[in-house]
Amino acid sequence: MVAEFTDLNRGMEKTGTFTMKRKKLFQLVGKANSNLADVILKLGLFERSDVAWKNAKYAQIWEYLRDEYELTQRFGSLDYKLKFVEHNVRYFLEILQNRKSDFLEWLIIFLISAEILIGVYDILRETGIEPFN
């Protein structure tokens, strides 16, 4: 995921444009959320087993293994990467939202202009002036 966002950022740096579709971006968001949920729920990194709760000797072994495999540091690293992904997702979603807002603003301008033209045409027609003769 981090590599995908790095590629996106490098592409934006070179071209100055963002071409990713909303669906693809949402898929990356889902992937990031799933990874975090898997680490927390399935692996249970920060939960002691029932055996470790019941026996102090097993609790010491659990703490030793947790330190030996650097679980806290590894989770911290994963959390840092996921925050990077989250920051990028927020940034790219904002870009997509701005595109949509720009389109809607131009649409409103067009509709107001069309209504003004129709109103001017009606006024000219009512006064007896043929606008297109």
N, C-alpha and C positions, 0 to 999 in steps of 0.2 A: 504494500500500500504506500509506504513512504517513497519507494522508487517511482510509483505511478505519479504521485504528486510532484516529485522532483522533476520528472519528465515534463509534466504540465507546466510547472513554473519556468523551466528552461525554455520551453516552446513559447511561452508568453514573453519571456525576456527577449527572444530573437525576433518574433513576429509582431508582438504587441497586441495579439488577439487571443481570444479564448474560444475554442471550438467544441468543447465537450458538451454532449447532450445532457439534459436534466436527468434522464433515466440512468445514464452511466454514473453520474455523480451520486445519485441516490443509492445505486448499487455499492459504491465505495463507502458511503456512510453506513449502510447495512453491514458491510464486511467489517468495518472498524468496530461497530457496536457488538457484533457477534464475537469477534476476537476477545474483546474485553469481558463480555459475559462468560465466554468459555473459560477464561483464565480464573475468573472469580468463582463461578459456580461449579464447573466440572472438575477443575484441579483442586479447588479448595485450599489454596496456598496459605491462607491465614487462619484456617480452622484446624484445631487439634482433633485428632481422632478420639473416639470414646475410650480407647485403651490408654491413650496418653493422659486423659483426664483422670482415669481411675488409678493409674500406677505412676508414681513419681519418677521411677527409673526410666520408664518409657517416655515420660515427658522430657527428661533430660536428653535422651537419645533424639527425640523429635527436634528439640531446640538445637542440638549439635548439628543434625543433618540440615536443618533450616539455615544455620550459619554457614555450614560447609558448602552447600550448593548456592549460597548467596541469593536466596529467594527474595528477600526484601529489596536488594539492589537490582535484581533482574526485573522484578515487578516495577520498580521505579523507572528503569530504562524503558520498559514497555509502556508505562504510563506516559512518559515523556514523548515517545513516538506517537502514541494515540492523541496526545494533546496537539502535536504538530499537525496530524491529520485533521483533527477537529478544527484547528485554526484555518487550514486550507479549505476545508469544506465550507466553513462559514464565509470565507472570502469569495469562493467561487459561486456559492448560492446568492450572495449579494450581487455579483456581476450578472447572474441570470435574472434576478429580480429587477435590476436596473434596466436590462434590455427590455423586459416586458413593460416596465413603466414608461420607457421611451416610446415604445410602439403605441401604447394606449394614449399617451399625450399627443402624438402625431395624429392618431385617429380622431381624437376629440377636436383638434385644430381643423382637420379636414371636414368633419361634420358641421362645425360651427360655420366654417367658410361656405359650405354648400347651403346651409340654411340662410345665410346672409344673401347669397346670390339669388336664391329662390325668392326671398323677401323683396329684394330690389326689383326683380323681374315682375313680381305681382304689383308693386307700386307703379312701375312704369306702364304696365298693361292697363291698370285701373285709370290712370290719368290720360289714356288715349294715345300714348306714345308707343309706337311699335319698336321694341328694342332691336330686333334683328331684320329690319327691312332694308 
